[in-house]
Amino acid sequence: MTMTTKEQIVLTSLTTLEWNSRIYDCCTGKGGVRTKKVEGDGATPAGTFPLRQVLYRPDRIHPFACDLSMVSLSPDDGWCDDPTNSAYNCLIKRPYPGHHEALWREDNIYDIILVIGYNDSPPVAPKGSAIFIHIMNEQATPTDGCIALSRGDLMDILEELSPTTHLMIPDNLDETTASSLTQEHHI
């Protein structure tokens, strides 16, 4: 089945993605884009992935219109990134015995998290975990494998996507590939 541009968010370069004929600045993993992602490599995984749900901080973000499931975070929420743990690549409650990342942070990057359906059905260790679309930091630096957007751009996308929207991340993405993808996408 071929997806239309309305059903697909496309990473068009390491610093841009396209949605509904609009181009957004973004940050991707400091390890580039890889088809064979492993835990801790800092890479954004290549492939086409569903979008699972939206997690948000209710003390910083008011509920908003979105056709995906929305889950309000609490200070004890985390995400297990321990390949040896049975909850690998899953939302957990802290304190937690396995290695994990806190989702309730002092900075604002996890105020809104769009969970990407990567390595989750079922999770396979050590293929990577906690792959999200979230808010970029003030310095717009590369991520540990996620895609980061400005808060306003992320909100724009969330208000328009549907449960059938997918994220497409091409393999071997570089500026040459990005140029040809963008041209093909607009024909």
Backbone bond lengths (Angstrom), bond angles and torsions (degrees), N, CA, C in turn:
res aa  C-N    CA-C-N  psi(-1)  N-CA   C-N-CA  omega(-1)  CA-C   N-CA-C  phi
1 M - - - 1.440 - - 1.528 108.92 -
2 T 1.304 117.71 129.08 1.445 123.19 177.18 1.521 109.03 -91.04
3 M 1.319 115.53 132.32 1.459 119.68 179.82 1.517 110.06 -93.04
4 T 1.307 116.01 143.38 1.459 120.26 175.39 1.522 108.53 -81.07
5 T 1.343 116.68 166.48 1.456 119.94 179.73 1.523 111.42 -61.94
6 K 1.325 118.71 -27.21 1.465 122.00 179.14 1.531 111.09 -68.01
7 E 1.338 117.16 -23.90 1.456 121.18 -178.30 1.520 112.85 -98.28
8 Q 1.324 117.64 0.98 1.449 119.56 -171.24 1.534 112.16 -137.98
9 I 1.312 115.60 129.19 1.451 122.75 168.58 1.516 104.87 -93.77
10 V 1.329 117.96 128.70 1.463 121.00 -174.82 1.518 110.18 -119.87
11 L 1.327 116.78 125.18 1.450 121.11 171.25 1.527 105.99 -76.02
12 T 1.322 117.67 113.35 1.464 121.71 -174.17 1.519 112.81 -97.94
13 S 1.321 117.48 -15.64 1.466 122.96 172.22 1.515 106.43 -158.90
14 L 1.314 116.46 179.86 1.461 119.37 178.67 1.524 112.11 -69.47
15 T 1.330 116.72 -10.90 1.474 120.52 -177.97 1.523 114.18 -130.10
16 T 1.345 117.59 10.35 1.471 119.82 177.44 1.520 110.75 -143.74
17 L 1.320 114.52 149.39 1.455 119.34 169.51 1.514 108.37 -135.99
18 E 1.325 114.89 157.59 1.463 120.88 -177.59 1.513 110.05 -118.90
19 W 1.333 114.33 137.82 1.463 122.10 176.65 1.524 107.29 -148.66
20 N 1.328 116.59 126.75 1.466 122.41 178.33 1.531 112.30 51.52
21 S 1.324 115.98 46.38 1.471 123.85 177.78 1.520 113.83 64.36
22 R 1.324 117.03 17.15 1.463 121.05 175.07 1.530 108.34 -114.71
23 I 1.328 115.59 144.48 1.462 121.65 178.34 1.532 108.40 -104.36
24 Y 1.325 115.89 132.44 1.463 122.31 -179.92 1.527 109.16 -119.83
25 D 1.341 116.65 139.45 1.457 121.11 172.10 1.516 108.71 -72.62
26 C 1.324 116.08 141.82 1.458 120.07 179.49 1.524 110.48 -149.20
27 C 1.298 115.19 170.85 1.462 122.97 171.49 1.522 106.71 -118.79
28 T 1.322 115.67 145.51 1.467 121.19 177.18 1.528 108.57 -125.32
29 G 1.312 116.07 -175.09 1.462 121.41 -175.59 1.517 114.29 -63.51
30 K 1.325 115.78 140.02 1.464 121.48 178.84 1.525 111.69 -64.27
31 G 1.326 117.50 -16.35 1.466 122.33 177.51 1.520 113.09 -92.95
32 G 1.344 117.48 10.20 1.468 121.27 -179.58 1.518 111.29 80.49
33 V 1.328 114.64 -157.26 1.470 122.07 177.80 1.521 107.38 -114.13
34 R 1.331 117.23 132.13 1.473 121.49 -176.98 1.521 111.63 -137.21
35 T 1.315 114.68 143.59 1.470 119.11 172.72 1.524 110.72 -79.81
36 K 1.323 117.48 -29.29 1.466 121.70 -179.05 1.522 109.91 -108.80
37 K 1.304 114.77 66.50 1.462 121.49 179.31 1.520 110.19 -70.13
38 V 1.335 115.39 143.56 1.460 121.35 172.08 1.527 108.57 -133.88
39 E 1.307 115.49 154.90 1.464 121.54 -179.03 1.521 110.69 -53.37
40 G 1.337 115.90 129.46 1.448 121.68 174.62 1.520 116.23 87.42
41 D 1.346 118.33 -0.37 1.472 119.62 -178.02 1.525 113.43 -80.95
42 G 1.337 117.86 -8.02 1.463 121.10 178.87 1.513 113.99 72.59
43 A 1.327 117.66 10.17 1.462 121.67 -176.85 1.526 111.93 -93.66
44 T 1.333 114.06 150.80 1.456 122.03 171.26 1.531 105.88 -89.15
45 P 1.335 118.37 130.19 1.468 119.31 -176.85 1.530 112.40 -74.03
46 A 1.337 116.04 139.39 1.460 121.84 175.02 1.527 108.97 -83.33
47 G 1.320 116.28 147.25 1.461 121.35 177.17 1.510 110.64 142.15
48 T 1.313 115.41 -174.71 1.458 122.65 175.93 1.523 106.88 -117.28
49 F 1.332 115.43 124.36 1.459 120.77 -170.54 1.529 111.88 -129.88
50 P 1.341 116.36 144.50 1.470 119.41 173.09 1.526 109.74 -73.41
51 L 1.309 115.60 164.87 1.461 122.20 175.57 1.517 106.78 -107.58
52 R 1.322 117.76 123.58 1.465 121.82 -169.40 1.526 114.60 -87.24
53 Q 1.323 116.86 -57.47 1.460 120.64 -174.31 1.519 109.50 -163.62
54 V 1.332 114.81 170.10 1.456 121.55 177.65 1.521 107.89 -114.85
55 L 1.328 116.14 127.87 1.456 122.74 173.61 1.525 106.89 -106.39
56 Y 1.330 117.87 140.24 1.463 118.88 -178.97 1.527 111.00 -148.38
57 R 1.332 114.59 154.42 1.462 121.48 177.12 1.511 109.37 -88.65
58 P 1.322 118.57 112.46 1.460 121.18 -176.69 1.531 113.98 -68.92
59 D 1.329 117.84 -17.51 1.460 120.01 177.56 1.534 111.50 -81.35
60 R 1.342 117.43 -12.64 1.462 121.62 -179.21 1.527 113.63 -122.18
61 I 1.315 117.25 -22.36 1.467 122.45 -176.77 1.521 108.61 -127.71
62 H 1.314 116.64 129.09 1.462 120.41 174.83 1.521 108.55 -84.25
63 P 1.329 118.76 147.17 1.457 120.03 177.02 1.534 110.24 -51.87
64 F 1.316 116.29 144.75 1.461 121.47 -176.92 1.521 109.31 -139.36
65 A 1.311 115.83 166.45 1.466 121.09 -179.21 1.521 109.87 -69.13
66 C 1.318 116.18 125.03 1.456 122.28 178.09 1.527 107.21 -159.98
67 D 1.328 116.65 136.83 1.464 120.02 -178.70 1.529 113.68 -84.74
68 L 1.329 117.64 -0.30 1.466 120.68 174.25 1.524 109.39 -95.06
69 S 1.313 116.42 160.56 1.455 121.55 174.80 1.533 108.96 -60.56
70 M 1.330 116.43 134.66 1.460 120.97 179.06 1.526 108.95 -115.73
71 V 1.336 115.43 130.80 1.454 121.64 -178.19 1.524 108.73 -121.91
72 S 1.316 115.71 125.94 1.457 122.55 178.13 1.531 109.22 -78.85
73 L 1.335 116.55 125.13 1.466 121.05 179.18 1.526 110.94 -78.43
74 S 1.322 115.38 158.87 1.460 121.90 172.67 1.534 107.89 -130.82
75 P 1.329 117.91 163.62 1.462 120.64 -175.65 1.523 115.09 -58.06
76 D 1.322 118.30 -20.61 1.465 119.76 -178.72 1.536 113.39 -96.44
77 D 1.323 118.12 11.95 1.467 120.62 178.88 1.521 111.49 -83.61
78 G 1.317 114.56 143.10 1.459 121.83 177.32 1.514 109.79 -148.79
79 W 1.330 115.81 177.55 1.465 121.70 177.89 1.521 107.59 -131.49
80 C 1.328 116.86 122.98 1.460 121.51 -176.86 1.530 110.18 -74.06
81 D 1.347 116.23 123.07 1.462 121.45 176.92 1.530 111.10 -119.00
82 D 1.328 115.78 23.86 1.463 122.85 -178.51 1.529 109.33 -96.66
83 P 1.353 117.46 106.01 1.467 120.30 -177.23 1.528 114.34 -60.19
84 T 1.330 117.58 -18.35 1.466 120.14 -179.57 1.531 112.54 -91.36
85 N 1.339 117.12 -0.87 1.458 121.22 -175.55 1.525 111.11 -100.31
86 S 1.311 117.32 145.74 1.471 121.85 -178.80 1.530 112.63 -66.26
87 A 1.336 118.06 -19.42 1.466 121.52 179.29 1.534 111.76 -96.99
88 Y 1.328 116.76 18.64 1.462 121.43 -179.09 1.525 111.32 -50.70
89 N 1.339 115.28 130.93 1.455 124.64 179.58 1.529 113.01 61.24
90 C 1.329 115.40 40.27 1.462 121.12 178.60 1.532 110.30 -135.25
91 L 1.321 114.60 155.05 1.458 122.39 172.60 1.522 107.87 -67.73
92 I 1.338 116.53 133.28 1.473 121.33 -179.69 1.527 109.74 -133.43
93 K 1.303 115.90 167.81 1.469 122.67 173.26 1.532 108.31 -103.21
94 R 1.336 115.12 136.66 1.449 121.90 179.85 1.526 109.24 -98.88
95 P 1.311 119.47 151.20 1.451 126.21 0.19 1.524 111.08 -68.21
96 Y 1.319 114.72 152.31 1.459 121.16 -176.49 1.529 108.32 -139.95
97 P 1.327 117.49 138.81 1.465 118.91 -174.53 1.541 114.30 -70.64
98 G 1.333 117.82 -29.82 1.460 120.09 -179.71 1.520 111.48 -84.86
99 H 1.324 116.35 159.67 1.470 120.20 178.10 1.522 108.49 -61.10
100 H 1.328 115.63 138.34 1.461 120.14 -176.77 1.524 109.83 -155.94
101 E 1.306 114.81 168.43 1.455 122.20 176.91 1.524 108.31 -112.22
102 A 1.331 116.23 134.08 1.469 120.59 176.45 1.531 108.53 -73.79
103 L 1.323 117.35 133.98 1.462 121.73 177.51 1.528 112.26 -92.52
104 W 1.326 117.07 -18.58 1.467 122.39 177.80 1.521 105.97 -96.07
105 R 1.331 116.33 102.88 1.461 121.45 -171.32 1.520 111.70 -117.60
106 E 1.332 115.21 159.79 1.466 120.99 175.88 1.527 111.07 -68.52
107 D 1.348 116.62 -41.20 1.471 118.93 177.48 1.528 108.40 -76.36
108 N 1.318 117.03 -177.79 1.466 118.82 -174.32 1.525 114.25 -105.15
109 I 1.335 119.18 7.75 1.466 118.60 -172.13 1.534 113.34 -64.69
110 Y 1.318 117.78 -27.72 1.459 120.25 178.63 1.532 112.70 -104.22
111 D 1.318 117.67 20.74 1.465 119.21 174.80 1.529 110.26 -61.93
112 I 1.332 116.11 -33.53 1.473 122.94 174.67 1.519 107.03 -134.56
113 I 1.319 116.27 127.34 1.467 122.01 179.70 1.520 108.12 -128.19
114 L 1.328 116.22 122.92 1.460 121.48 171.13 1.523 106.21 -98.46
115 V 1.322 117.05 112.80 1.459 121.94 -176.38 1.528 109.23 -79.02
116 I 1.322 115.41 122.38 1.465 122.09 178.33 1.529 108.30 -88.97
117 G 1.315 116.93 136.74 1.460 122.00 -179.95 1.519 111.45 -77.74
118 Y 1.328 116.12 63.64 1.460 122.04 177.65 1.526 109.51 -107.45
119 N 1.328 116.87 130.20 1.468 123.62 176.10 1.534 111.92 49.50
120 D 1.327 114.71 49.10 1.466 117.17 -176.76 1.517 114.80 -130.74
121 S 1.326 118.05 5.16 1.465 118.20 -173.13 1.528 112.19 -138.93
122 P 1.310 118.83 68.81 1.464 130.10 -5.90 1.531 110.84 -89.33
123 P 1.331 117.67 165.96 1.460 120.46 176.06 1.531 110.84 -65.15
124 V 1.317 115.67 138.54 1.466 121.85 178.44 1.527 107.96 -120.67
125 A 1.324 115.75 120.35 1.471 120.14 178.62 1.526 108.82 -78.83
126 P 1.282 118.43 142.54 1.460 132.52 -6.34 1.529 112.07 -104.62
127 K 1.326 118.30 49.52 1.475 121.94 -172.64 1.524 114.83 -74.28
128 G 1.313 118.48 0.93 1.458 121.06 176.11 1.513 112.83 111.81
129 S 1.325 114.07 151.77 1.471 120.41 -176.13 1.518 110.08 -146.19
130 A 1.331 114.66 169.41 1.470 122.68 174.89 1.524 111.47 54.82
131 I 1.326 116.59 49.29 1.461 121.02 176.81 1.525 106.88 -95.43
132 F 1.322 114.70 111.58 1.458 122.86 -173.61 1.523 111.12 -128.60
133 I 1.333 115.07 166.77 1.454 121.67 159.35 1.526 103.74 -107.72
134 H 1.327 116.35 123.14 1.463 120.66 -177.12 1.525 110.00 -139.39
135 I 1.308 116.49 -175.23 1.470 122.05 -178.50 1.530 109.42 -78.38
136 M 1.339 116.27 134.99 1.467 118.99 178.98 1.525 110.28 -74.35
137 N 1.340 115.33 153.07 1.460 119.29 178.14 1.523 110.14 -75.83
138 E 1.321 116.31 169.90 1.467 121.36 -175.35 1.520 112.98 -61.31
139 Q 1.331 117.94 -28.97 1.461 121.81 -179.55 1.525 112.76 -87.35
140 A 1.324 117.91 -4.85 1.469 123.68 -177.90 1.531 110.79 51.95
141 T 1.330 115.61 47.99 1.460 120.91 180.00 1.532 110.30 -88.86
142 P 1.350 116.50 157.55 1.459 119.46 177.18 1.535 111.57 -57.37
143 T 1.310 115.23 156.02 1.467 122.46 -176.74 1.530 110.27 -97.37
144 D 1.327 115.78 -175.66 1.468 121.34 174.99 1.521 111.39 -90.58
145 G 1.338 117.37 13.75 1.467 121.48 178.97 1.509 113.51 139.42
146 C 1.319 116.52 -14.95 1.461 121.43 179.25 1.526 110.72 -80.26
147 I 1.324 115.09 178.09 1.456 122.76 169.00 1.520 105.79 -112.21
148 A 1.340 116.52 132.71 1.459 120.54 -178.89 1.524 109.88 -121.75
149 L 1.317 115.64 138.87 1.471 124.24 179.63 1.520 109.32 -128.68
150 S 1.329 116.83 164.21 1.459 119.05 171.51 1.531 107.98 -63.67
151 R 1.305 116.24 155.68 1.471 120.83 -179.79 1.532 110.68 -56.96
152 G 1.332 117.54 -46.26 1.462 121.00 -178.65 1.518 112.24 -62.26
153 D 1.338 116.91 -42.69 1.461 120.27 179.72 1.528 111.33 -66.44
154 L 1.327 116.81 -41.28 1.464 119.81 177.72 1.523 110.65 -62.25
155 M 1.321 117.70 -42.02 1.464 121.17 178.20 1.526 110.94 -63.07
156 D 1.336 117.86 -42.09 1.471 121.08 177.59 1.525 110.94 -56.53
157 I 1.321 116.07 -46.95 1.467 120.65 -178.25 1.526 110.25 -65.85
158 L 1.326 117.53 -46.08 1.466 120.92 -177.27 1.521 112.39 -60.94
159 E 1.316 117.22 -34.35 1.463 120.32 -178.68 1.520 112.73 -72.43
160 E 1.335 117.67 -16.69 1.464 120.65 -176.21 1.524 114.92 -110.07
161 L 1.316 118.33 -19.08 1.464 117.80 -174.42 1.523 111.46 -75.73
162 S 1.325 115.20 166.85 1.462 121.26 179.72 1.526 109.20 -127.09
163 P 1.319 117.68 170.22 1.467 119.79 178.17 1.536 113.34 -61.87
164 T 1.328 118.54 -15.62 1.472 120.54 178.21 1.528 112.76 -94.14
165 T 1.332 117.63 -2.95 1.467 120.81 179.01 1.523 109.79 -67.89
166 H 1.329 115.68 138.72 1.462 122.76 176.64 1.520 109.87 -121.31
167 L 1.304 115.64 160.35 1.459 123.10 174.49 1.521 107.73 -107.41
168 M 1.347 117.12 124.99 1.457 121.44 177.39 1.525 108.94 -108.46
169 I 1.333 115.55 122.36 1.465 122.47 177.35 1.525 106.79 -120.30
170 P 1.347 117.92 103.05 1.466 120.54 -179.06 1.532 112.08 -65.50
171 D 1.328 115.35 151.24 1.453 122.57 175.76 1.529 109.60 -75.03
172 N 1.312 117.11 154.17 1.476 123.51 177.04 1.517 111.80 51.50
173 L 1.300 116.51 43.04 1.453 121.54 -177.86 1.522 110.02 -72.49
174 D 1.323 115.97 123.57 1.457 122.57 173.03 1.514 107.24 -143.53
175 E 1.296 117.80 -177.22 1.466 119.91 -175.99 1.527 112.60 -64.13
176 T 1.341 119.11 -32.64 1.471 121.41 178.18 1.520 110.08 -67.12
177 T 1.339 115.74 -47.39 1.456 120.47 178.15 1.519 110.09 -60.45
178 A 1.314 116.43 -42.16 1.460 121.08 -178.11 1.517 111.11 -60.15
179 S 1.309 117.07 -42.58 1.462 120.61 -179.28 1.524 110.97 -61.61
180 S 1.338 117.35 -45.55 1.472 119.63 -178.70 1.517 111.47 -70.34
181 L 1.352 117.42 -35.14 1.473 120.01 177.84 1.517 110.63 -62.91
182 T 1.314 117.37 -45.00 1.450 121.30 -178.40 1.523 109.86 -63.51
183 Q 1.337 117.90 -42.31 1.467 120.67 179.09 1.523 110.88 -63.54
184 E 1.325 118.05 -44.70 1.463 121.56 179.25 1.522 110.78 -63.62
185 H 1.313 116.75 -36.64 1.452 122.31 -175.14 1.525 112.25 -67.84
186 H 1.338 117.96 -25.45 1.457 121.04 -176.23 1.528 113.49 -99.38
187 I 1.309 118.82 0.92 1.475 120.97 -178.43 1.512 110.02 -75.74
